């Protein structure tokens, strides 16, 4: 059986270390499932640039997850930026948060099985899922599944 290809969005790197957040445990579970070979994980230069803006101690820890879990880093993409612009023009993603659209677009153009995020404001949101699917279809791309780690992991809080 083929491993599912997933795009790891910026929020997951943060939640991995934020033990006070509700989604910490399923986020760690997702990374453990990546390590166990359940998923082929990707992120992008867009994510690493966002991580670079974090305070030094946290930044180094978050970036180290990329190597620790063998997450492939995709280069920036003009094509993804153009699709993200379409999301903005259509009113799906606010212009101020175009980067959230870029995450969705880069996962879409690379034909990943899903993007996993904890950004419930602009990414893991019904309007975004429906709207980006429509834009993708109109532009020759398949829709992308968008989930939180709680929806894709087999975690149980007593096992982490």
MOBELBEL-V356465 format. One line per field, one symbol per residue. phi: phi as a letter, one per 30 degrees, with the letter a starting at -180 (. if undefined). Layout:
phi: ???
This chain:
phi: .dddcbccdeeddddeccdddededdddddddddddjdbccbbbddddddddddeeddeddddddddechddcdddbdddddddddddedidbdedceedddeddddddchddaccbcdddbcdaeeddddddddeddcicddcdbbcdddcccdbedcd
